[in-house]
């Protein structure tokens, strides 16, 4: 089994087997670190916001950030490299790998982001009396469908009780955990740290330089972000309908997995002038994003943004990103992972849920006819002013365990 895994995981194989090098760990200067784990890009963004807050609040101790994916590591380096001391790849959840990693890292506390829960790690932390925290925690409708049964409630109680404290995104998450039998004293509704992360990234963005480099002036730019396989057909139809009435419309499309960029390129290249963000080509109708870590800034160029993982049953990707720029967002029937934001954005008039490409095209045509950027920017500003601050609330809980 391991030779196959080694071929798949070309980077960090020893770390995944519980053996981060002692030379690397020497960067910690024999001090106990805070260990924060975010599986991939989205979780890393949420984690970096907490780390930044910790530094802003005066925490000077070492911080270890772990990821599972290489794209997660790349994002961590891109947005927070100076904030943490060390990156490692998270160990596979076998007892000997977990135990070995904890022996070497020796954290004063462990934090895992969102839904990344591994029993062997939690059991080992409990045995060692190392505080374990869930941050940005949520119990999605799909998870609740499994855990809401009589047996599921028993299993969930045993599992979630391994955490010392749980920092949750929504009141509904707290209610579900209380139904499992988790003590309310452990549960804290603090909000979504991804909101704080977005606001920090927005402050650093350079949207004007992007407009120049991608030649987007005087064009109606629409973006389809974090798209999954199975969604291109609907997007192709939507763009075809839009272009019949809005000839200056352009489409930026960013696949959720960058390695799929060439497949997306091939869908459009025989019908439109199609290029890639890695190419210097000012004459394009469709641009496929084949770089990591650029989508958020690209949203700033758009007058409308479709967010993927929603025409297919993937729970939806991050609709907060385009809205933080004051860009109206569209998505398909599946947005379970951002259900609270979805309901709020629809009520505010900055989001539209559509069934298919034809409906999406109608929304895009309406936006092109009346972009109303100032209106949407005001909605965005008011929403994010109200919802920010989760990172500070989370850090306050973590810091109370720091000795």
Secondary structure, DSSP 8 states (H G I E B T S, - for coil): -HHHHHHH--SSHHHHTT---HHHHGGGTT---EEEE--SHHHHHHHHHHHHHHHHTT--S-EEEEESSHHHHHHHHHHHTTT-SEEEE---S-HHHHHHHHHHH--SEEEEETT---HHHHHHHHHHT-EEEEEEE---HHHHHHHTSHHHHHHHHHHHTTSSEEEES-HHHHHHHHHHT--GGGEEE---HHHHHHHHHHHH--HHHHHHHHT-TTSEEEEEEEE-TT-HHHHHHHHHHHHHH-TTEEEEEEESSGGGHHHHHHHHTTTS-EEETTS--S--SEEE--SSS-HHHHHTT-SEEEESSTTTTS----THHHHHTT--EEE-S--GGGHHHHHHHHHHTSEEE-SSHHHHHHHHHHHHH---HHHHHHHHHHHHHHH--HHHHHHHHHHTT--
